[in-house]
Amino acid sequence: MGHPDEQGIVIAGGGICGLAAALALHRKGVKSIVLEGSNTLRATGGGIGIFSNGWRALDQLGIGTELRRKSILTSMFRDVNLRTGELQERLCGNTELRCLKRSDLIEALANGLPHGSIRFGCKIVAVAEDSATSFPLVYLHDGSIISAKVLIGCDGVNSVVAKTLGLKDPRPFRVWTIRGFTNYTSGHSYGSVFTRLLGGSVTFGMIPIDDNLMHWFLSFRCLPDDSRIEDSEQLRDLAMKLVEGFPADASQMVEDSDVSSLSFTSIRYRAPWDFLFCNICKGTTTVVGDAMHVMGPFIGQGGSCGLEDTIVLARNLAEAMQEISVNEFDDRLLQKRVAVALDNYVKERKLRVLRLSTQTYLIGMLIYSPSKVTQFFVFVLLVAFFGGKSFGHSRYDCGQL
């Protein structure tokens, strides 16, 4: 085994948050490398909803205008309770919500980075602290080792970096989702409305990306006993079974979907109380996005919150480095400055993330708890602390990069 490859700032994971963190640092004149386990850019999950707070972050990254051209502005939320027939509609007002193709977002972030910033095929298997320097050592699947001055974990729900910091594993919410795209070559008839059909243990949602493309999702509490999911066709068959009894346009949307776009996910979350008492940084290592605060999709803030993280982190790191190259720092001075910067990042993010993760957890309980008593108390808590189902969570501004 040779000597470790010495690098400055290393970002684990080339998903949305990893690329956004690299781009935010690049905009501040700070170099980094992104280690991505797959051999190409990955964009699983189909669409991603971005609220106003996320668009503020994308504007800071310099790609907001470009991405707005690829998505339409959502004008209304519509919830239809299929059991009672109750209809609830809320205008978005000043809240900006757009649904993007994940691939469009990933490509925009990657295109903003200098050539060579992303190293593909670099799967991280372990992280340890160098006993001699106290800097993080990153072990890759091929046996190679990278010695990083700073390590930023953007490696998602199953984060190796988060485990190194001692964060508890995310918990299963006992809810599954199927997501997909359906394209209407002559244009769809859903306008700019985000619609959810609430069927008790199954929820079907659909939101337009543009005038032709719809993103849809199914959330459900339990898998049918006879379900088998070995390929995309079987996943669509399961989705068709789940929407039996739903309005015809929902089942037609699933039937006409692009099978290559379908994805199946078990919802997991990091409990608010686990997050409150965990270590988000240690030395010159920290985590961002799902690696820090994986949460359910119930208020649609996972992606936007992760984008906020990257802006705050890059701002603090860049300020600490004060335009001096990482490699020119005395190691002890570097460690001290970075530790302070990461501590400031955590202090700035912790209350915001705690509030979002708590609200998400309660909304999930409200939707999926079988107990009417539990639903009542959860609703009271939501109204008391979060204003019910308002869009207050989207008004947050992470500030200038």
ZIPEQUI-V369913 format. One line per field, one symbol per residue. ss: DSSP state (a for helix, b for strand, c for the rest). phi: phi as a letter, one per 20 degrees, with the letter a starting at -180 (. if undefined). burial: I if it has 24 or more other C-alpha atoms within 12 Angstrom, else O. A space follows every 10 residues. Layout:
ss = ???
phi = ???
burial = ???
This chain:
ss = ccccbbbbbb bbcccaaaaa aaaaaaaccc ccbbbbcccc ccccccbbbb caaaaaaaaa accaaaaacc ccbccbbbbb bcccccbbbb bccccccbbb baaaaaaaaa accccccbbb cccbbbbbbc cccccbbbbb ccccbbbbbb bbbcccccca aaaaaccccc bbbbbbbbbb bbbccccccc ccbbbbbbcc cbbbbbbbcc ccbbbbbbbb cccccccccc caaaaaaaaa aacccccaaa aaaaacccaa acbbbbbbbc caaaaacccc bbccbbbcca aaaccccccc caaaaaaaaa aaaaaaaaaa accccaaacc aaaaaaaaaa aaaaaaaaaa aaaaaaaaaa aaaaaaaacc caaaaaaaaa aaaaaacccc caaaaccccc c
phi = .efffeceed deodefffff fffffffend ebcdddffeb fdbfomdbec egffffffff fncffgfffd bdffdbdcdd efednfdccc ffleeeccdd fgfffgffff feefgnfdde mdeedacbef fedmefdded fenfcdedfc cdecemgeff fffffnfffg efemcdcdca dcddfenede lcdedcdedn eccdcbbfeb fddddcbcdb ebeggefccd bfffffffff ffefnegfff fffffeffff efcccefcbd ggffffdeee bbmdcbcbmg fecgbfefdm dgfffffggf ffffffffff elmeggfeff gfffgfffgf ffffgfffef fffgffffff fffffffdff efffgfffff ffffdcmmdf egfeefcfnf f
burial = OOOOOIIIII IIIIIIIIII IIIIIIIIII IIIIIIIOOO IIIIIIIIII IIIIIIIIII IIIIOOIIOI IIIIIIIIII IOOOOOOOOO OIOOIIIIII IIIIIIIIII IIIOOOIIIO OIIIIIIIIO OOOOIIIIII OOOOIIIIII IIIIIIIIII IIIIIIIIII IOIOIIIIII IIIOOOOOOI OIIIIIIIII IIIIIIIIII IOIIIIIIII IOIOOOOOOO OOOOIIIIII IIIOOIOOII IOIIIIIIIO IIIIIIIIII IIOOIIOIII IIIIIIIIII IIIIIIIIII IIIIIIIIII IIIIIIIIII IOOOOIOOOO OOOIIIIIII IIIIIIOIII OIIIIIIIII IIIIIIIIIO OOOOOOOIIO OIOOOIOOIO IIIIIIIIIO I
